[in-house]
Amino acid sequence: MATKDNILDNINLRSEQVQEVLETPPNWLIRWGSLVMLGIILLFFLLACIIKYPEFISSTIIISSQNPPEKIEVRIDSRIEKLIAKDQKTVKKGDLLMVLESSADDQDIYQLKKILDSLSTKQLSKFPLQLVSSFRLGEVQEDYNAFAKALEEEILFTNLQPYAAEEVTALKGITDYKERVANLRQQHILESSKLQLTEKNYKRSESLHREGVIAALELENEKVKLLEAQRNFKNTEISIAQLEETILNFKKIKSGADVNIVKEKTSYSSASILLLEKLKKALRQWEKTYLIYASIDGTLSYLQFLGEKQFVKAGSTLLSILPNNRQITIGQMHIGAQNQGKIKINQKVLIKLDNYKYQEYGIVQGKIKSIALVQDKDSKYYIEVALPNGLQTSYHKKIVFDKELSGTADIVTEELTLAERILSQLRSLLRYQDN
């Protein structure tokens, strides 16, 4: 009995004409089919030569003005005591924006600073110690106490003048002894004249004694007078020298008192000035820590909800100021080291903004303006992107720059066609196999 397979093989399913068509396709079908396939291949190759397949390096981008917004951080853990400036308000450079809580009274600090700024170092004696003693200075109190103590000591020294009595005594002694010297000098002149006359009388008596006119006793009397006159003259000279020496000693005492006065005054004054500068430095540090000022003109923006008595941590960014002059916008990117070597100046950058969907608004086009030569602390290169058309998008929509914008940027490093990229891959593969 024939098997089932044999029975199926013997069944004739098709007629001879159909069998002939299936076994031998017509020539026109082969010819046109080949042409169609060739056309499709040529079409794909043509499209591959036309269609561009650029290579991108993507990264985040921040768009801001050339003078970027000022971001204000808190320097210390504290609470907000006063919110001076309101959100979205225009502020000017130097405006007080916020006061943080401290153990000092900010009005007392301001008043003390105003007093110090109004006085020069030569006018410290006018400093109102009694008034400021009632101020609540908190963190600055220790520096103020040191300054106040030094200033009080300087004022006390100036008022008491401890070396004044010594100087007055020396001056009086110099005056008195100069008068006595003047009197002795007159007496010295008289003694000199008297000595000259006595010498003449003695010489005359000596001549008369040789002639035998007078006795030896009278000559001896004249000699006694001469010796007495010489002694008086010499004593006058000695007295004058002693008085002049005393005057010199008084001058030394006065000079020493003057030196001590200058030395002590300089010491007290230097201490006051040094501690004054230290106090001013402490005031500046207190202001930097607890008072937040605007450093530029612009529009203030709160970066989070803020309220009085709210606790804030050191290093947290609370405020930002968008500058008024922000016509020139730039993009800022940070690229990792991978593929950084492909990035060149003037390469095209396609920017998709997070704030505006690119499907609706389009993309913003820029170009590479500068590339940092060294990496930053995060091992990335800083790249600045110029925006020749500003914030004009590919859909011809103008985006108003009223805040800092963020987005994704694609740097076009190579604009190759699909065919060039395929051939490049094939060349790389063949080169790899040869090696």
C-alpha positions, 0 to 999 in steps of 0.5 A, a space after each residue: 500500500 502506497 504511503 500517504 507521501 507518495 499519494 500526495 506526490 502523485 497528485 497533480 495540483 496545477 495545469 501544465 501552463 501554470 506549472 510552466 509560468 511558475 518554473 520559468 518567469 517571463 523575461 519582462 518581469 525580470 528586466 523591469 524588476 531589476 530596473 526597479 531595484 536598481 532605481 531604488 538603490 540609486 534613489 537611496 544612494 542619492 538621498 544618502 549623498 543629500 541628507 546630512 547627518 551632522 555630529 553633535 556634542 550636547 550639554 546644558 546651556 545658560 543664557 544671560 546678559 553679558 553682565 550676568 545677574 548677581 546672585 546673593 548668598 547668605 554668609 551665616 546661619 540666621 533668621 531674616 529680621 527685615 525684608 526691605 526690598 520687595 520681589 520684582 522691584 527695581 533696586 539701585 546699587 547700594 540699596 539695603 535689601 535685607 537684614 539678618 537677625 543678630 545680637 546687635 541693633 542694626 540702627 545702633 550699628 548704623 549710628 556708630 558707623 556714621 559717627 566714625 565716618 564723620 571724625 578724622 583720626 585727629 578728632 577722636 577726642 570728640 568721639 561721644 563715648 557716653 552716647 555710644 556706651 548705651 548702644 547694643 553692638 552685639 558681635 562688634 561689642 568686644 572691638 568697640 570696648 577695646 577702642 573705647 578703653 584706648 581712647 579713654 586712656 588717651 584722653 585721660 593722659 591729655 587732660 592729666 598731663 603727668 609730665 607737665 609739673 616736671 616740665 614747669 619745674 625745669 623751665 622755672 629752674 632754667 629761668 631762675 638760674 639764667 638770672 643768677 648767671 646774668 648777675 654773676 657775669 656782671 659781678 665777674 666784670 667788676 671783679 675783673 676790673 678790681 683785679 686789674 686795679 689791684 695788680 697795678 697797685 701791687 706793681 706800683 708798691 713793688 717799684 716803690 719798695 725797691 726804691 726804699 720808699 715804702 716798707 716791706 709790710 706795706 708791700 705784703 699788704 698790697 700782695 694780700 689784697 692782690 691775692 684776695 682779688 684773684 680769689 674773688 675773680 676765680 670764685 666768680 668764674 667757678 660760680 658761673 660754671 656751676 650755675 651753667 651746669 645746673 641750667 644744663 641739668 634742668 634742660 636735660 630734665 625738660 628735654 626728658 619730659 618732652 620726650 616722655 610726653 611725645 612718646 606716651 602721647 604717640 603710644 596712646 594715639 597709635 593704640 587708639 588709631 589701631 583699635 579704631 581701624 580694627 573696629 571699622 573692620 569689624 563693622 564692615 564684616 558685620 555689614 557683609 554678614 548681616 546686611 545684604 546690599 545691592 551691588 548693581 542696578 537692576 530688578 530684584 528677584 526672590 529665588 524662594 519664598 522669603 518671610 521675616 523670622 524665616 531661618 536661612 542657612 549659610 551658603 543658600 542663594 536667596 536673591 538675584 538681581 537682573 541688571 538693567 543693561 542686558 541687551 547683549 546676551 551670551 550663552 555659557 556652557 561647560 563641556 567635559 573632556 570627552 570629544 572636546 578636541 572636536 569643538 572649534 571656534 565659530 562652530 554652529 550651536 543649536 539651542 533648545 530652551 527649557 522655558 520655551 518648547 522648541 516644537 512651538 517656538 523653534 530653536 535659537 542658533 548661536 556659534 562658539 565664541 571662545 573656549 577655555 584653555 584649562 579645565 575648571 574644578 569640575 574637570 570641564 571646559 567653559 565655552 562662551 556662545 555668541 548669539 548673532 541673531 539674539 533670541 530670534 528663533 528658527 520660527 521667526 519668533 522673538 523671545 523677550 529676555 527678561 530673566 536668565 534662561 536655561 536649555 540644551 545646546 547641541 554643538 555641530 562639530 561635523 556636517 557630513 552627509 549620510 553617505 560620507 558617514 557610512 564611507 567613513 565607518 567603512 574606512 575605519 573598519 577596513 583600517 582596523 582589519 589591516 592593522 
